[in-house]
Amino acid sequence: MYKFEVYKDKAGEFRFRFRASNGEAMVSSEGYKAKASALGAIESIKKNAPGADIVDTTKDAET
């Protein structure tokens, strides 16, 4: 099951990870001074991201 994981980093800021069903961290957030701000960012992603566009800025770069 996919999940958001909220935690406190070594600097004392709140961050979150989005984990895949296999437990792998797919996305990590910036640090937030308030836990409510981290939770608000999660809610914003859940609400606004389903239709997000993909913008490829690599300009035909193949790796």
mmCIF file of the N, C-alpha and C atoms, coordinates in Angstrom:
data_MODEL
# 
_entry.id   MODEL 
# 
loop_
_atom_site.group_PDB 
_atom_site.id 
_atom_site.type_symbol 
_atom_site.label_atom_id 
_atom_site.label_alt_id 
_atom_site.label_comp_id 
_atom_site.label_asym_id 
_atom_site.label_entity_id 
_atom_site.label_seq_id 
_atom_site.pdbx_PDB_ins_code 
_atom_site.Cartn_x 
_atom_site.Cartn_y 
_atom_site.Cartn_z 
_atom_site.occupancy 
_atom_site.B_iso_or_equiv 
_atom_site.pdbx_formal_charge 
_atom_site.auth_seq_id 
_atom_site.auth_comp_id 
_atom_site.auth_asym_id 
_atom_site.auth_atom_id 
_atom_site.pdbx_PDB_model_num 
ATOM 1   N N  . MET A 1 1  ? 0.837  -1.175 0.000   1.00 0.00 ? 1  MET A N  1 
ATOM 2   C CA . MET A 1 1  ? 0.000  0.000  0.000   1.00 0.00 ? 1  MET A CA 1 
ATOM 3   C C  . MET A 1 1  ? 0.889  1.247  0.000   1.00 0.00 ? 1  MET A C  1 
ATOM 4   N N  . TYR A 1 2  ? 0.537  2.215  -0.799  1.00 0.00 ? 2  TYR A N  1 
ATOM 5   C CA . TYR A 1 2  ? 1.239  3.491  -0.821  1.00 0.00 ? 2  TYR A CA 1 
ATOM 6   C C  . TYR A 1 2  ? 0.938  4.257  0.453   1.00 0.00 ? 2  TYR A C  1 
ATOM 7   N N  . LYS A 1 3  ? 1.923  5.034  0.926   1.00 0.00 ? 3  LYS A N  1 
ATOM 8   C CA . LYS A 1 3  ? 1.670  5.809  2.142   1.00 0.00 ? 3  LYS A CA 1 
ATOM 9   C C  . LYS A 1 3  ? 2.601  7.007  2.219   1.00 0.00 ? 3  LYS A C  1 
ATOM 10  N N  . PHE A 1 4  ? 2.136  8.023  2.951   1.00 0.00 ? 4  PHE A N  1 
ATOM 11  C CA . PHE A 1 4  ? 2.962  9.159  3.320   1.00 0.00 ? 4  PHE A CA 1 
ATOM 12  C C  . PHE A 1 4  ? 3.471  8.897  4.729   1.00 0.00 ? 4  PHE A C  1 
ATOM 13  N N  . GLU A 1 5  ? 4.739  9.160  4.952   1.00 0.00 ? 5  GLU A N  1 
ATOM 14  C CA . GLU A 1 5  ? 5.364  8.935  6.248   1.00 0.00 ? 5  GLU A CA 1 
ATOM 15  C C  . GLU A 1 5  ? 5.923  10.268 6.738   1.00 0.00 ? 5  GLU A C  1 
ATOM 16  N N  . VAL A 1 6  ? 5.414  10.778 7.852   1.00 0.00 ? 6  VAL A N  1 
ATOM 17  C CA . VAL A 1 6  ? 5.869  12.047 8.423   1.00 0.00 ? 6  VAL A CA 1 
ATOM 18  C C  . VAL A 1 6  ? 6.913  11.730 9.495   1.00 0.00 ? 6  VAL A C  1 
ATOM 19  N N  . TYR A 1 7  ? 8.017  12.491 9.465   1.00 0.00 ? 7  TYR A N  1 
ATOM 20  C CA . TYR A 1 7  ? 9.074  12.268 10.453  1.00 0.00 ? 7  TYR A CA 1 
ATOM 21  C C  . TYR A 1 7  ? 9.787  13.581 10.743  1.00 0.00 ? 7  TYR A C  1 
ATOM 22  N N  . LYS A 1 8  ? 10.591 13.563 11.789  1.00 0.00 ? 8  LYS A N  1 
ATOM 23  C CA . LYS A 1 8  ? 11.385 14.719 12.178  1.00 0.00 ? 8  LYS A CA 1 
ATOM 24  C C  . LYS A 1 8  ? 12.843 14.430 11.817  1.00 0.00 ? 8  LYS A C  1 
ATOM 25  N N  . ASP A 1 9  ? 13.499 15.378 11.127  1.00 0.00 ? 9  ASP A N  1 
ATOM 26  C CA . ASP A 1 9  ? 14.889 15.172 10.732  1.00 0.00 ? 9  ASP A CA 1 
ATOM 27  C C  . ASP A 1 9  ? 15.845 15.578 11.860  1.00 0.00 ? 9  ASP A C  1 
ATOM 28  N N  . LYS A 1 10 ? 17.140 15.429 11.610  1.00 0.00 ? 10 LYS A N  1 
ATOM 29  C CA . LYS A 1 10 ? 18.146 15.726 12.641  1.00 0.00 ? 10 LYS A CA 1 
ATOM 30  C C  . LYS A 1 10 ? 18.159 17.194 13.048  1.00 0.00 ? 10 LYS A C  1 
ATOM 31  N N  . ALA A 1 11 ? 17.712 18.067 12.147  1.00 0.00 ? 11 ALA A N  1 
ATOM 32  C CA . ALA A 1 11 ? 17.651 19.504 12.451  1.00 0.00 ? 11 ALA A CA 1 
ATOM 33  C C  . ALA A 1 11 ? 16.375 19.883 13.200  1.00 0.00 ? 11 ALA A C  1 
ATOM 34  N N  . GLY A 1 12 ? 15.501 18.911 13.430  1.00 0.00 ? 12 GLY A N  1 
ATOM 35  C CA . GLY A 1 12 ? 14.263 19.173 14.154  1.00 0.00 ? 12 GLY A CA 1 
ATOM 36  C C  . GLY A 1 12 ? 13.112 19.631 13.280  1.00 0.00 ? 12 GLY A C  1 
ATOM 37  N N  . GLU A 1 13 ? 13.290 19.572 11.951  1.00 0.00 ? 13 GLU A N  1 
ATOM 38  C CA . GLU A 1 13 ? 12.218 19.965 11.035  1.00 0.00 ? 13 GLU A CA 1 
ATOM 39  C C  . GLU A 1 13 ? 11.381 18.739 10.650  1.00 0.00 ? 13 GLU A C  1 
ATOM 40  N N  . PHE A 1 14 ? 10.136 19.006 10.309  1.00 0.00 ? 14 PHE A N  1 
ATOM 41  C CA . PHE A 1 14 ? 9.227  17.948 9.882   1.00 0.00 ? 14 PHE A CA 1 
ATOM 42  C C  . PHE A 1 14 ? 9.352  17.750 8.374   1.00 0.00 ? 14 PHE A C  1 
ATOM 43  N N  . ARG A 1 15 ? 9.419  16.508 7.969   1.00 0.00 ? 15 ARG A N  1 
ATOM 44  C CA . ARG A 1 15 ? 9.501  16.138 6.557   1.00 0.00 ? 15 ARG A CA 1 
ATOM 45  C C  . ARG A 1 15 ? 8.555  14.967 6.325   1.00 0.00 ? 15 ARG A C  1 
ATOM 46  N N  . PHE A 1 16 ? 8.327  14.681 5.045   1.00 0.00 ? 16 PHE A N  1 
ATOM 47  C CA . PHE A 1 16 ? 7.563  13.474 4.736   1.00 0.00 ? 16 PHE A CA 1 
ATOM 48  C C  . PHE A 1 16 ? 8.179  12.760 3.552   1.00 0.00 ? 16 PHE A C  1 
ATOM 49  N N  . ARG A 1 17 ? 7.928  11.467 3.524   1.00 0.00 ? 17 ARG A N  1 
ATOM 50  C CA . ARG A 1 17 ? 8.299  10.613 2.401   1.00 0.00 ? 17 ARG A CA 1 
ATOM 51  C C  . ARG A 1 17 ? 7.021  9.998  1.855   1.00 0.00 ? 17 ARG A C  1 
ATOM 52  N N  . PHE A 1 18 ? 7.007  9.800  0.555   1.00 0.00 ? 18 PHE A N  1 
ATOM 53  C CA . PHE A 1 18 ? 5.932  9.028  -0.062  1.00 0.00 ? 18 PHE A CA 1 
ATOM 54  C C  . PHE A 1 18 ? 6.537  7.677  -0.395  1.00 0.00 ? 18 PHE A C  1 
ATOM 55  N N  . ARG A 1 19 ? 5.970  6.614  0.139   1.00 0.00 ? 19 ARG A N  1 
ATOM 56  C CA . ARG A 1 19 ? 6.514  5.269  -0.042  1.00 0.00 ? 19 ARG A CA 1 
ATOM 57  C C  . ARG A 1 19 ? 5.617  4.427  -0.946  1.00 0.00 ? 19 ARG A C  1 
ATOM 58  N N  . ALA A 1 20 ? 6.268  3.641  -1.796  1.00 0.00 ? 20 ALA A N  1 
ATOM 59  C CA . ALA A 1 20 ? 5.570  2.701  -2.673  1.00 0.00 ? 20 ALA A CA 1 
ATOM 60  C C  . ALA A 1 20 ? 5.101  1.502  -1.856  1.00 0.00 ? 20 ALA A C  1 
ATOM 61  N N  . SER A 1 21 ? 4.308  0.666  -2.470  1.00 0.00 ? 21 SER A N  1 
ATOM 62  C CA . SER A 1 21 ? 3.771  -0.497 -1.764  1.00 0.00 ? 21 SER A CA 1 
ATOM 63  C C  . SER A 1 21 ? 4.869  -1.466 -1.323  1.00 0.00 ? 21 SER A C  1 
ATOM 64  N N  . ASN A 1 22 ? 6.045  -1.407 -1.971  1.00 0.00 ? 22 ASN A N  1 
ATOM 65  C CA . ASN A 1 22 ? 7.154  -2.272 -1.570  1.00 0.00 ? 22 ASN A CA 1 
ATOM 66  C C  . ASN A 1 22 ? 8.019  -1.629 -0.485  1.00 0.00 ? 22 ASN A C  1 
ATOM 67  N N  . GLY A 1 23 ? 7.626  -0.442 -0.010  1.00 0.00 ? 23 GLY A N  1 
ATOM 68  C CA . GLY A 1 23 ? 8.343  0.248  1.054   1.00 0.00 ? 23 GLY A CA 1 
ATOM 69  C C  . GLY A 1 23 ? 9.409  1.211  0.575   1.00 0.00 ? 23 GLY A C  1 
ATOM 70  N N  . GLU A 1 24 ? 9.677  1.238  -0.724  1.00 0.00 ? 24 GLU A N  1 
ATOM 71  C CA . GLU A 1 24 ? 10.702 2.131  -1.263  1.00 0.00 ? 24 GLU A CA 1 
ATOM 72  C C  . GLU A 1 24 ? 10.235 3.579  -1.229  1.00 0.00 ? 24 GLU A C  1 
ATOM 73  N N  . ALA A 1 25 ? 11.120 4.475  -0.760  1.00 0.00 ? 25 ALA A N  1 
ATOM 74  C CA . ALA A 1 25 ? 10.804 5.910  -0.753  1.00 0.00 ? 25 ALA A CA 1 
ATOM 75  C C  . ALA A 1 25 ? 10.861 6.428  -2.179  1.00 0.00 ? 25 ALA A C  1 
ATOM 76  N N  . MET A 1 26 ? 9.762  7.002  -2.646  1.00 0.00 ? 26 MET A N  1 
ATOM 77  C CA . MET A 1 26 ? 9.684  7.521  -4.005  1.00 0.00 ? 26 MET A CA 1 
ATOM 78  C C  . MET A 1 26 ? 9.910  9.030  -4.042  1.00 0.00 ? 26 MET A C  1 
ATOM 79  N N  . VAL A 1 27 ? 9.451  9.740  -3.021  1.00 0.00 ? 27 VAL A N  1 
ATOM 80  C CA . VAL A 1 27 ? 9.551  11.199 -2.958  1.00 0.00 ? 27 VAL A CA 1 
ATOM 81  C C  . VAL A 1 27 ? 9.845  11.598 -1.521  1.00 0.00 ? 27 VAL A C  1 
ATOM 82  N N  . SER A 1 28 ? 10.721 12.579 -1.359  1.00 0.00 ? 28 SER A N  1 
ATOM 83  C CA . SER A 1 28 ? 10.994 13.157 -0.046  1.00 0.00 ? 28 SER A CA 1 
ATOM 84  C C  . SER A 1 28 ? 10.751 14.657 -0.115  1.00 0.00 ? 28 SER A C  1 
ATOM 85  N N  . SER A 1 29 ? 10.257 15.213 0.967   1.00 0.00 ? 29 SER A N  1 
ATOM 86  C CA . SER A 1 29 ? 9.909  16.632 0.986   1.00 0.00 ? 29 SER A CA 1 
ATOM 87  C C  . SER A 1 29 ? 11.056 17.491 1.502   1.00 0.00 ? 29 SER A C  1 
ATOM 88  N N  . GLU A 1 30 ? 10.832 18.781 1.406   1.00 0.00 ? 30 GLU A N  1 
ATOM 89  C CA . GLU A 1 30 ? 11.688 19.749 2.076   1.00 0.00 ? 30 GLU A CA 1 
ATOM 90  C C  . GLU A 1 30 ? 11.356 19.713 3.562   1.00 0.00 ? 30 GLU A C  1 
ATOM 91  N N  . GLY A 1 31 ? 12.127 20.442 4.371   1.00 0.00 ? 31 GLY A N  1 
ATOM 92  C CA . GLY A 1 31 ? 11.849 20.518 5.796   1.00 0.00 ? 31 GLY A CA 1 
ATOM 93  C C  . GLY A 1 31 ? 10.844 21.612 6.111   1.00 0.00 ? 31 GLY A C  1 
ATOM 94  N N  . TYR A 1 32 ? 9.978  21.367 7.078   1.00 0.00 ? 32 TYR A N  1 
ATOM 95  C CA . TYR A 1 32 ? 8.972  22.330 7.539   1.00 0.00 ? 32 TYR A CA 1 
ATOM 96  C C  . TYR A 1 32 ? 9.161  22.537 9.030   1.00 0.00 ? 32 TYR A C  1 
ATOM 97  N N  . LYS A 1 33 ? 9.068  23.776 9.473   1.00 0.00 ? 33 LYS A N  1 
ATOM 98  C CA . LYS A 1 33 ? 9.221  24.060 10.910  1.00 0.00 ? 33 LYS A CA 1 
ATOM 99  C C  . LYS A 1 33 ? 8.026  23.543 11.715  1.00 0.00 ? 33 LYS A C  1 
ATOM 100 N N  . ALA A 1 34 ? 6.844  23.538 11.110  1.00 0.00 ? 34 ALA A N  1 
ATOM 101 C CA . ALA A 1 34 ? 5.636  23.079 11.801  1.00 0.00 ? 34 ALA A CA 1 
ATOM 102 C C  . ALA A 1 34 ? 5.115  21.792 11.171  1.00 0.00 ? 34 ALA A C  1 
ATOM 103 N N  . LYS A 1 35 ? 4.707  20.876 12.014  1.00 0.00 ? 35 LYS A N  1 
ATOM 104 C CA . LYS A 1 35 ? 4.142  19.616 11.543  1.00 0.00 ? 35 LYS A CA 1 
ATOM 105 C C  . LYS A 1 35 ? 2.900  19.870 10.687  1.00 0.00 ? 35 LYS A C  1 
ATOM 106 N N  . ALA A 1 36 ? 2.103  20.867 11.076  1.00 0.00 ? 36 ALA A N  1 
ATOM 107 C CA . ALA A 1 36 ? 0.891  21.197 10.324  1.00 0.00 ? 36 ALA A CA 1 
ATOM 108 C C  . ALA A 1 36 ? 1.224  21.589 8.883   1.00 0.00 ? 36 ALA A C  1 
ATOM 109 N N  . SER A 1 37 ? 2.364  22.220 8.675   1.00 0.00 ? 37 SER A N  1 
ATOM 110 C CA . SER A 1 37 ? 2.771  22.606 7.318   1.00 0.00 ? 37 SER A CA 1 
ATOM 111 C C  . SER A 1 37 ? 3.109  21.376 6.479   1.00 0.00 ? 37 SER A C  1 
ATOM 112 N N  . ALA A 1 38 ? 3.780  20.402 7.066   1.00 0.00 ? 38 ALA A N  1 
ATOM 113 C CA . ALA A 1 38 ? 4.089  19.155 6.361   1.00 0.00 ? 38 ALA A CA 1 
ATOM 114 C C  . ALA A 1 38 ? 2.798  18.413 6.020   1.00 0.00 ? 38 ALA A C  1 
ATOM 115 N N  . LEU A 1 39 ? 1.882  18.359 6.969   1.00 0.00 ? 39 LEU A N  1 
ATOM 116 C CA . LEU A 1 39 ? 0.599  17.684 6.723   1.00 0.00 ? 39 LEU A CA 1 
ATOM 117 C C  . LEU A 1 39 ? -0.209 18.431 5.663   1.00 0.00 ? 39 LEU A C  1 
ATOM 118 N N  . GLY A 1 40 ? -0.135 19.749 5.663   1.00 0.00 ? 40 GLY A N  1 
ATOM 119 C CA . GLY A 1 40 ? -0.819 20.551 4.652   1.00 0.00 ? 40 GLY A CA 1 
ATOM 120 C C  . GLY A 1 40 ? -0.261 20.297 3.263   1.00 0.00 ? 40 GLY A C  1 
ATOM 121 N N  . ALA A 1 41 ? 1.051  20.130 3.169   1.00 0.00 ? 41 ALA A N  1 
ATOM 122 C CA . ALA A 1 41 ? 1.674  19.824 1.879   1.00 0.00 ? 41 ALA A CA 1 
ATOM 123 C C  . ALA A 1 41 ? 1.207  18.470 1.360   1.00 0.00 ? 41 ALA A C  1 
ATOM 124 N N  . ILE A 1 42 ? 1.100  17.502 2.251   1.00 0.00 ? 42 ILE A N  1 
ATOM 125 C CA . ILE A 1 42 ? 0.594  16.177 1.860   1.00 0.00 ? 42 ILE A CA 1 
ATOM 126 C C  . ILE A 1 42 ? -0.829 16.304 1.325   1.00 0.00 ? 42 ILE A C  1 
ATOM 127 N N  . GLU A 1 43 ? -1.676 17.026 2.026   1.00 0.00 ? 43 GLU A N  1 
ATOM 128 C CA . GLU A 1 43 ? -3.064 17.194 1.585   1.00 0.00 ? 43 GLU A CA 1 
ATOM 129 C C  . GLU A 1 43 ? -3.130 17.905 0.239   1.00 0.00 ? 43 GLU A C  1 
ATOM 130 N N  . SER A 1 44 ? -2.267 18.882 0.036   1.00 0.00 ? 44 SER A N  1 
ATOM 131 C CA . SER A 1 44 ? -2.229 19.594 -1.234  1.00 0.00 ? 44 SER A CA 1 
ATOM 132 C C  . SER A 1 44 ? -1.848 18.660 -2.378  1.00 0.00 ? 44 SER A C  1 
ATOM 133 N N  . ILE A 1 45 ? -0.859 17.812 -2.154  1.00 0.00 ? 45 ILE A N  1 
ATOM 134 C CA . ILE A 1 45 ? -0.457 16.834 -3.177  1.00 0.00 ? 45 ILE A CA 1 
ATOM 135 C C  . ILE A 1 45 ? -1.597 15.875 -3.475  1.00 0.00 ? 45 ILE A C  1 
ATOM 136 N N  . LYS A 1 46 ? -2.228 15.368 -2.434  1.00 0.00 ? 46 LYS A N  1 
ATOM 137 C CA . LYS A 1 46 ? -3.333 14.422 -2.621  1.00 0.00 ? 46 LYS A CA 1 
ATOM 138 C C  . LYS A 1 46 ? -4.479 15.056 -3.409  1.00 0.00 ? 46 LYS A C  1 
ATOM 139 N N  . LYS A 1 47 ? -4.737 16.319 -3.155  1.00 0.00 ? 47 LYS A N  1 
ATOM 140 C CA . LYS A 1 47 ? -5.853 17.016 -3.803  1.00 0.00 ? 47 LYS A CA 1 
ATOM 141 C C  . LYS A 1 47 ? -5.522 17.456 -5.227  1.00 0.00 ? 47 LYS A C  1 
ATOM 142 N N  . ASN A 1 48 ? -4.323 17.986 -5.447  1.00 0.00 ? 48 ASN A N  1 
ATOM 143 C CA . ASN A 1 48 ? -4.000 18.666 -6.692  1.00 0.00 ? 48 ASN A CA 1 
ATOM 144 C C  . ASN A 1 48 ? -3.158 17.882 -7.694  1.00 0.00 ? 48 ASN A C  1 
ATOM 145 N N  . ALA A 1 49 ? -2.531 16.796 -7.289  1.00 0.00 ? 49 ALA A N  1 
ATOM 146 C CA . ALA A 1 49 ? -1.574 16.123 -8.172  1.00 0.00 ? 49 ALA A CA 1 
ATOM 147 C C  . ALA A 1 49 ? -2.131 15.074 -9.122  1.00 0.00 ? 49 ALA A C  1 
ATOM 148 N N  . PRO A 1 50 ? -3.324 14.543 -8.950  1.00 0.00 ? 50 PRO A N  1 
ATOM 149 C CA . PRO A 1 50 ? -3.765 13.458 -9.845  1.00 0.00 ? 50 PRO A CA 1 
ATOM 150 C C  . PRO A 1 50 ? -3.677 13.795 -11.329 1.00 0.00 ? 50 PRO A C  1 
ATOM 151 N N  . GLY A 1 51 ? -3.909 15.037 -11.701 1.00 0.00 ? 51 GLY A N  1 
ATOM 152 C CA . GLY A 1 51 ? -3.867 15.410 -13.110 1.00 0.00 ? 51 GLY A CA 1 
ATOM 153 C C  . GLY A 1 51 ? -2.620 16.192 -13.494 1.00 0.00 ? 51 GLY A C  1 
ATOM 154 N N  . ALA A 1 52 ? -1.572 16.113 -12.670 1.00 0.00 ? 52 ALA A N  1 
ATOM 155 C CA . ALA A 1 52 ? -0.368 16.906 -12.918 1.00 0.00 ? 52 ALA A CA 1 
ATOM 156 C C  . ALA A 1 52 ? 0.290  16.527 -14.243 1.00 0.00 ? 52 ALA A C  1 
ATOM 157 N N  . ASP A 1 53 ? 0.736  17.552 -14.962 1.00 0.00 ? 53 ASP A N  1 
ATOM 158 C CA . ASP A 1 53 ? 1.465  17.343 -16.207 1.00 0.00 ? 53 ASP A CA 1 
ATOM 159 C C  . ASP A 1 53 ? 2.884  16.890 -15.910 1.00 0.00 ? 53 ASP A C  1 
ATOM 160 N N  . ILE A 1 54 ? 3.497  16.223 -16.866 1.00 0.00 ? 54 ILE A N  1 
ATOM 161 C CA . ILE A 1 54 ? 4.914  15.870 -16.797 1.00 0.00 ? 54 ILE A CA 1 
ATOM 162 C C  . ILE A 1 54 ? 5.641  16.807 -17.742 1.00 0.00 ? 54 ILE A C  1 
ATOM 163 N N  . VAL A 1 55 ? 6.596  17.544 -17.216 1.00 0.00 ? 55 VAL A N  1 
ATOM 164 C CA . VAL A 1 55 ? 7.382  18.470 -18.025 1.00 0.00 ? 55 VAL A CA 1 
ATOM 165 C C  . VAL A 1 55 ? 8.809  17.931 -18.069 1.00 0.00 ? 55 VAL A C  1 
ATOM 166 N N  . ASP A 1 56 ? 9.260  17.546 -19.264 1.00 0.00 ? 56 ASP A N  1 
ATOM 167 C CA . ASP A 1 56 ? 10.594 16.998 -19.447 1.00 0.00 ? 56 ASP A CA 1 
ATOM 168 C C  . ASP A 1 56 ? 11.520 18.118 -19.903 1.00 0.00 ? 56 ASP A C  1 
ATOM 169 N N  . THR A 1 57 ? 12.433 18.498 -19.044 1.00 0.00 ? 57 THR A N  1 
ATOM 170 C CA . THR A 1 57 ? 13.348 19.590 -19.369 1.00 0.00 ? 57 THR A CA 1 
ATOM 171 C C  . THR A 1 57 ? 14.702 19.083 -19.865 1.00 0.00 ? 57 THR A C  1 
ATOM 172 N N  . THR A 1 58 ? 14.787 17.806 -20.195 1.00 0.00 ? 58 THR A N  1 
ATOM 173 C CA . THR A 1 58 ? 16.067 17.253 -20.628 1.00 0.00 ? 58 THR A CA 1 
ATOM 174 C C  . THR A 1 58 ? 16.364 17.522 -22.096 1.00 0.00 ? 58 THR A C  1 
ATOM 175 N N  . LYS A 1 59 ? 15.417 18.044 -22.850 1.00 0.00 ? 59 LYS A N  1 
ATOM 176 C CA . LYS A 1 59 ? 15.630 18.436 -24.252 1.00 0.00 ? 59 LYS A CA 1 
ATOM 177 C C  . LYS A 1 59 ? 16.244 17.319 -25.082 1.00 0.00 ? 59 LYS A C  1 
ATOM 178 N N  . ASP A 1 60 ? 15.574 16.211 -25.162 1.00 0.00 ? 60 ASP A N  1 
ATOM 179 C CA . ASP A 1 60 ? 16.005 15.075 -25.986 1.00 0.00 ? 60 ASP A CA 1 
ATOM 180 C C  . ASP A 1 60 ? 17.287 14.428 -25.517 1.00 0.00 ? 60 ASP A C  1 
ATOM 181 N N  . ALA A 1 61 ? 17.724 14.691 -24.311 1.00 0.00 ? 61 ALA A N  1 
ATOM 182 C CA . ALA A 1 61 ? 18.936 14.049 -23.789 1.00 0.00 ? 61 ALA A CA 1 
ATOM 183 C C  . ALA A 1 61 ? 18.627 12.585 -23.499 1.00 0.00 ? 61 ALA A C  1 
ATOM 184 N N  . GLU A 1 62 ? 19.431 11.718 -24.011 1.00 0.00 ? 62 GLU A N  1 
ATOM 185 C CA . GLU A 1 62 ? 19.277 10.283 -23.783 1.00 0.00 ? 62 GLU A CA 1 
ATOM 186 C C  . GLU A 1 62 ? 20.377 9.835  -22.830 1.00 0.00 ? 62 GLU A C  1 
ATOM 187 N N  . THR A 1 63 ? 19.994 9.067  -21.827 1.00 0.00 ? 63 THR A N  1 
ATOM 188 C CA . THR A 1 63 ? 21.009 8.536  -20.910 1.00 0.00 ? 63 THR A CA 1 
ATOM 189 C C  . THR A 1 63 ? 20.915 7.049  -20.838 1.00 0.00 ? 63 THR A C  1 
# 
